[in-house]
C-alpha cells in the first residue's frame, strides 16, 4: 500500500524518526485492529491509533456514556450522555482522522462472538474492565493466532502486556486462574484517576504500534507494571506455559508477523 502526499504531510513527524519508515507507515495504513472497550483505556488507545494512521479500527462496547465516565474518558463529552460508547467514539475519531475507517460494534464481547469479531484482524487491544472479558479476549486471540495487547488500570496502578500467540506468553500463561469473585475491587469500588488511565493506555497504544509497524521490537514476555504514586515502572518477566489451555497448542505458523 502506497502513501499519498496527504499521508506524507500528516504523518511527517513519525516518518522522520530513524526507527520509522514509509514501509512502517504503509503497514499501519493497511492494518485492521479491534479495540475492546471505549472507556478509560480505550479513549487514549483509540485516539493514538487513529492519529498514527491505522487503516481500520473496530470498536467493541455495549456500554453507554455516563456522567461518572467523563473525568477519565476524554473521547466522550457531556452531550454524549446516554449514547453508546462505540458510536460516541466513532464521531470523535472521524473528525480526528477522516482517512481511518472506524466501525462500531455496539455489543458485549462474549465467548460465542469473540472469534467472529476478531477474525481478519491484525491486532486486538483489550481495554475492558473485567477479568472475565480479558480471558475471553485472550483465548479467542490465541485460537485465531491474532496478536494482542492487554492492559488494566485500577486506582494508581496499571499493567500492560504485549502478546504474540505461539511465540510469547499469553495472558493466561501469566495469570492462569481468574481471581475469585469479589477478591479484586472494581473501578467503581476502588476508583481510578484519569491521568493514570491515560498513561497506561498510551503505553498500550505504543506496544500496538510496535507490533503493527515492525519499526521497534515489542516488549514480549514482559509485563509492564506502573505505580503512578511514585511513577515507578517494574518490568516482570514471564514465559509460555507448556500446559496453558489457551496457547500451548498454538503453532508458530499462525503468527502474523
Secondary structure, DSSP 8 states (H G I E B T S, - for coil): ----HHHHHHTHHHHTSTT--HHHHHHHHH-EEEEE--SHHHHHHHHHHHHHT-SEEEEE---B--GGGTTT-TT--GGGTTSBHHHHHHHHHHHH-TTSEEEEE-S---HHHHHHHHTT-SEEEE--S-HHHHHHHHHHHHHHT-EEEEEEEEBTEEEEEEE-TTTS--HHHHS-S---TTSS--HHHH-B-HHHHHHHHHHHHHHHHHHHH-SS---BTEEEEEETTTTEEEEEE----TT-TTTTT--GGG---
